[in-house]
Amino acid sequence: MSMNVAPERVEVVAPSRLHFGMFSFGLPAERQFGGAGAMIDQPGLCLRAERAGQFHAHGLLAARVNTIAARVAERLRLSSPPPYAFEVLAAPPEHVGLGTGTQLALAVAAAIMALEGRPQPAPSELAALAGRGDRSAVGTYGFASGGLIVEAGKLPGEPFAPLAARVELPADWRFVVTWPRGEQGLAGEAERTVFRELPPVEQATTARLRAEVDDELLPAARAGDFERFAASLYRYGRLAGECFAAGQGGVFASPRIARLVEAIRSRGVAGVGQSSWGPSVFALLESSAAADDFVRDLRTLVGRDDAIVVARPNATGARVVRGEP
């Protein structure tokens, strides 16, 4: 089917995002934000959209879809809201550090573009349509291509951060991710307030973070050197967390997360960290078998109802599956 023929329906399957930490904030004359993260295939998001007599959003996150679709339609100069029916079939919880808001917004924008018979835009253009990328661009680049993402941060007046590097992580590696059900990290106005009140990241700290990524994290990823990558991942996340200590009460978002990270490391797992504001904690294992063994141990460290997901590194980004016209 020609990609310029508008389909009757479309399904967008998007990965989840782990954010390992930012390079900088608080110095507006310098590049702001930036940082590193990786895309994982689970828990992931699935959105179905199809032509309809009028707009309708149902299923998970329907209110969010309504708002996003109206924004995208306005920016594309379409009828608002557009005459499409949307249903979120699966989605991770919001505000737990998995980038659900960004993946949902980009999925809605990608679905509308497909239903309109338009080609999928570049990541920066898709982010502008969806209203994302004000700070981090990791999830947007990850939506487009998957992989380990490093983005440079934004200069004053720059609408979207440039991509610094993308590397496919070895397919055998596994991220084990856990979070307490019902708990959320900072988001919305509370997050904006914290960014306004946090002390600026010292330039020497930003230099150390960039050097950790350039000299250790990226070379280890390119070489598939698990031990070197895992050690660098923890060092980077801990240093990045120190920049947020004044806003979250420590290197990690809570004493519970700090205890969990140390307990995991005491069991010989080196690549451990908090994703974004948490409460999600991730641990990197070298294989599926090692991840399965670790999950049995992890169950003794977390709450009985805490979520635990074993995820492959995602190397493709979102898939836009078009139905027949």
N, C-alpha and C positions, 0 to 999 in steps of 0.2 A: 504493500500500500504506500502510495506517495505520501511523504511527510507533510506536504502542503494541502492535503485533503483533510477537512475537519471531520473527526470521528464523531460517532454518536455518544460514545462514553470513553472514559479514560480511568486508569488506576495508577496511582503514584505510590510507589513503595520506597520509603526513605530510611536511611540508617539513623542510628543515634550518635551523639557526639560526646566524647570525653574532652574536657578542657583542662590542660595541665597547669595553666597559669599565664599571667600577662607579663610583658616586658616592662611596661611603664604606664604611669598616669600622674596627673597633677602638674605637669610641666608643659603648658599649652604651646610653647614655642618649639618643642621637640615632637618627635613621633609619639603619639599617644596609643596606649593599649598594646596591640600586637600580641604575640605569644604563640603557643604550640598546643596542639590537641590531636586527637585521632578519632576516626569514625569506626563504629562497631555495628555488626549486623543485628544485634539484639539489644534492647527489646524492639526497636524500630517502630515505624509509623506506616499505616496503609490508609490511603484516601481514595474513595471512588467518587467520580463526578460524571454526570450525564446530562444530556439535553432534557429540558422540561418546559412545561408551559409557563412556569414562574419559578422564582428562586425558592429553594427550600434547603435547609441544612438540618440534618438529624444525626443521631448517634453521638459518639463521644465528641466533646469540645465543640458542640454545635454553635454556641454563642460566639466563640472565637472565630470559627469559620465564617460566620455571618459578617463580622467586622472586617476580616481580612478580604473577603470577596468583594465587599463594597469598596474598599480602598483600591484594590487592583482594578476593578471596573472603572472607577473614577480616573485612575491614571492612564488607563487605556482608552478612555472616552467611550465606554460602553454604557448600556443602560445599567443603572445601579439600584438594587443588586441585579446581577446578570441572570438570565432565565435558565439556570442550571440547578440540578439537585446534587447536593454533596452529602456524603456519609463517611465519617471517620470510622473505619472498621477496627483499627487497633492503634494504640498510642501509649507511650510511657506516661507516667504521671508528669504534670508540669512542675517546674521549679525544684527539681531534685538534682540538677546538674547534668542532665542528659540532652539539653538543647532542644527540648520538645517544641517550644514556641517558635524557634527559627525554622525547624524542619516542617512544622505545620504551615507556617506562612509561605514558605517557598513551595511546598507541595500544592497549596491552593493556587498560587500564581502560575506554577507550571501546568496545572490542570486546565486553568482558564486559557492559557496560551495555546495548549493543544486543542481544546474544544473550539477555539477561534480559528484554527488552521494556521496558526503562526509558528514560526520556528522558535525553539527554546533560546532565550537570550543568554548572553555572557553572565557569569556570576554577579558582577557588579550591577548589571541592569536588572537581573531578577531580584536582587536584594532591594533595589530602589522601588520596584513594583510592589514588593511585599512589605516594605517599610522596615527592613532589617539592616544590620551592619552599622548601627550607630557607634558601637564600640567594637566588639569582636567580629571578625570575618571568618573565623575557623569553621563554624557550622555552614556558612554559605559556600565556601570553597569545598568543604567536605560533601555537601549535598550534590555539587556538580561532579566530583571526581573520586570521593572517598580518599583513603590513605591517611598517613601522618601528615598533618598540615602545619606549616609555619607561616604566619603572616606578619608583615613588617610593622603594622601600626599606621596611624593616619597622621600626616602633616597638617598644619593649620590650613583650612579651606579644602582639604582633600576629601571627597565624598565617600571614598571606600578604600580600605587598606590594600596595598598590593600584596600578591602572593610571593613569599620569599622562597619556599621550598615545598615540594610534595614528594613523599616517598611511600612506596607500598611496603607495608610491614609483612614479614613472613606469614604465609597462610596457616602454618601450624601453630603459631602463637595463639594464646587465648587470654582475654581479659575477663576476670571474674568480678562482677559488679554487684554491690549490695547497698541497700538503703532501707531505712525503717519506714514501713507503710504509714501514710498519713502525715509524715513530717516533710517540711519544705525548707529550702534555702531562701536567701534574700532574692527579691524580685521587685519590679515595678518602682514605685516612688521610694520605697525603703532602700532599694539598691542605689537609686540615683542620689539619695541623701547621703549614704555612706561614701560614695565616690566624691561627693562635694566636701565631705568632712575629713577624709583620710589625708594624712600628710603625703606630700609628693614622694615618688620613688626616687631615691638618689641616683644620679647618673652612674656612679660606680656600681651600684646594684644592677641597674639595667645592663651595663657592660658585662657583668658576671653572668647574668641570665642569658644574654645573647651568646657569650662565649661557650656556656654549657651546651647550648643547642648546636652551635656551629662546630665545636671541637669534639663533642662527645655524642650527643643524642643523634644527630643526623648521620655522622659516619657509622655509628653502630647500627642504625636502622638500615643503611645502604648495604652494610656487610652482613646483615643478619646475625650480628653478634649479640646474642640474648643477654648474657651476663653484663656486658658493657652497657647495653641499652637500659636494662633494668636498674642498674646502679645510677645511671645518669638521670633516669626518669624520676627517681626518688629525690635526688639532689636538687633537680630543677624545681620540682613541686614544692619542696620544703622552702627553698629560697624565695620562690614566688609567694608562698603563703606568708612569709615574714612581712611582705609588703602590705598585707591585709590585716595584720595582727591587731592594729588599733581599732579596726571595724568589726572584727569577729571574735575578739577576746583571746587571740593566740594564733599560732601558725595554722591551726585547723579550726573549723567552724564551731566546734564544741569539744569539751573534755571527752565526751564519749567517742568522738571520731579520733581524737588523739590517742586514746587508749587502744582503740581497735587497730589503728595503723601500727602502733608499737607491738601489739600482740601478734599481728600477722608477720611483721618483720622478725620477731623472735622465733618464728617457726621456719625461718630460712627463706622467706619470700622477700626479695629485695625491692622489686618494682611496685611500690604501693603509693597511693596518693588519694587526695580528695579531688573530685571533679567540680570545677567552678566553685560556687558557694556551698556545695554539698546539698543534701547530706550523703550523696552517693560517694562510696569509697571503692576504688578499683585496685585489683592486684593482677599483675602480669605473670602468666605461667607459660612454660616453654612448649607445652603440648596439650592435646585434649585429655590424655590420660592423667597428666599432672594436674590439670584443672579439676578433673573429677575427684581425684584424691584430695585436693585442697578444699573442695566444697564440703566434703564430709567433716573436715576439721573446722571450717569456717562456721558450720552450723552450731558448733559449741561456743562460738565467740559472739554471736549476734542473737537478737531476740527471736523467739519462736516464730513470729509472724513476719520477720524482715524478709524483703525480697532478695533473692540471689539469682543472678543471670550469668550464664557462661556464654561469652560472645566471641565470634571470630572477628579479626580485623576486616573492615570493609574496604575493598579496593576499587569499587565501581561508582560509588555515589548512588543517587536515587535512580530508580527505573521508572520511566513513563511508559506504561503499556496501553496502547491505543486499541479501542474496539473498532469493529467494522463501521464504515459510514453508511 
